[in-house]
Amino acid sequence: MDRALSMLILLAKRGPSGVTELALELGVHKSTASRLLAALERQRFVEQAGPRGKYRLGFGIVRLAGATAAQLDIARESRPVCVRLASELRGTVSLSVLEGGGATAVVQEPSTERNWIGLRVPLHATASGKVLLASFGFEELDDALSRPLQRFTAHTVTSPGALLADLNRVRDRGWAAASGEFEPDLHSVAVPVRGPGGRIAGALSVSADGYHLPPAEFQRTARILTEAAAEILDRLQSLAGP
C-alpha cells in the first residue's frame, strides 16, 4: 500500500513516467514496479500515456477527487443547519456519509467530548446507517446482509430478515430510528439528505439519551429533520447553479 501511494505521488510530481524510472525512484525491482502499476491500472488510478509505455495518473484519481469534493460540499453546506438543529432539538446532530461499509460523520454539532467525526459506525445498528443501507440496490444489499451482523447491545438487530423489514419501514416512512442498538440508552433518528442529482448523499441525524429523545418523539423529530434535509439540498443546488 505504501509503495502504491508513493508511486501515485511520483506520477503526480513527474508526469508520465516509465516503469524503469519509477522503479529507480522507489528503489524497487522493475518487476515489483510493474506489479504495482498493473494493480493501480486495474482500478484506473493509472493508465498508459502512449505507445512508449509510459504511465500517468488515470481517471480513477479524478473520481476520488470528485467524491471528496462532494463530501466537502455537503459538510460545509450542512454545518449551519446542524448548528440550528442542535439548539432546537437539544441533542447531538450529525451529517454522515457512506464510507468503507459504514456510516462516517463529517459534521457534528455541538462539539462535545464524545467526538464522532471521522468514526465509522455500523450500518445495521444506527439510524444514519439504516438510512444509507435503505438506499442500496438489490445486489449491494444482498452483499451487505451476507456477512454476520455484529451484536452491540441486547437490542441490536442481527437477523437479516428483521433488518430487511426495518429497512422497508425506513423506505415507506422516509426516516429511520435506533433505540439502544449501538450503545445502551442512545436513541437516534435520521433522514436521508439528497444531492442535486436526486441520489442520497448522506444521512442527517440527531442522537440523545432516552429521556431527551423518547420513542414518542421520533416522528415529530423526523419531520423537523426532513425539513432541514430539504434546506441542505437547496443549499447544494445553489452551488450547482442554474
WOSUL-V840880 format. One record per residue. RES is the residue in one small letter. PSI is psi in whole degrees, -180 to 180 (none if undefined). Layout:
res = {RES:RES}
psi = {PSI:PSI}
This chain:
res = {m:d:r:a:l:s:m:l:i:l:l:a:k:r:g:p:s:g:v:t:e:l:a:l:e:l:g:v:h:k:s:t:a:s:r:l:l:a:a:l:e:r:q:r:f:v:e:q:a:g:p:r:g:k:y:r:l:g:f:g:i:v:r:l:a:g:a:t:a:a:q:l:d:i:a:r:e:s:r:p:v:c:v:r:l:a:s:e:l:r:g:t:v:s:l:s:v:l:e:g:g:g:a:t:a:v:v:q:e:p:s:t:e:r:n:w:i:g:l:r:v:p:l:h:a:t:a:s:g:k:v:l:l:a:s:f:g:f:e:e:l:d:d:a:l:s:r:p:l:q:r:f:t:a:h:t:v:t:s:p:g:a:l:l:a:d:l:n:r:v:r:d:r:g:w:a:a:a:s:g:e:f:e:p:d:l:h:s:v:a:v:p:v:r:g:p:g:g:r:i:a:g:a:l:s:v:s:a:d:g:y:h:l:p:p:a:e:f:q:r:t:a:r:i:l:t:e:a:a:a:e:i:l:d:r:l:q:s:l:a:g:p}
psi = {-45:-42:-39:-44:-40:-36:-40:-41:-41:-45:-35:-36:-44:-24:-166:129:152:167:-43:-44:-46:-39:-43:-44:-40:-15:35:166:152:-36:-36:-43:-39:-42:-41:-45:-38:-41:-42:-35:-36:-32:5:23:-25:162:157:131:-18:-173:-17:-2:11:153:150:169:141:-177:-24:-33:-41:-40:-44:-42:-39:-41:-40:-43:-40:-40:-38:-40:-49:-33:-46:-44:-23:-19:-52:-32:-42:-37:-46:-42:-39:-38:-40:-41:-10:47:-175:118:132:151:118:151:160:128:119:37:13:-178:125:124:130:-13:139:129:135:169:131:176:-30:94:117:-10:129:-9:135:122:156:146:-36:-12:7:153:-45:-43:-40:-37:-45:-41:-36:-16:-5:148:175:-48:-42:-44:-41:-40:-42:-35:-3:-17:150:139:119:139:127:-34:179:-17:-1:133:116:-2:123:-38:-44:-37:-41:-41:-40:-42:-34:-39:-38:-45:-41:-44:-15:13:161:157:154:131:100:28:-26:-41:143:136:24:112:147:151:140:152:157:147:121:150:178:-27:-2:-13:152:119:-18:-174:131:126:161:140:144:174:172:-26:-44:-21:73:158:-31:-19:-1:-47:-43:-42:-41:-38:-42:-43:-38:-42:-39:-38:-37:-36:-40:-42:-44:-42:-40:-38:-33:-29:-36:-21:-180:none}
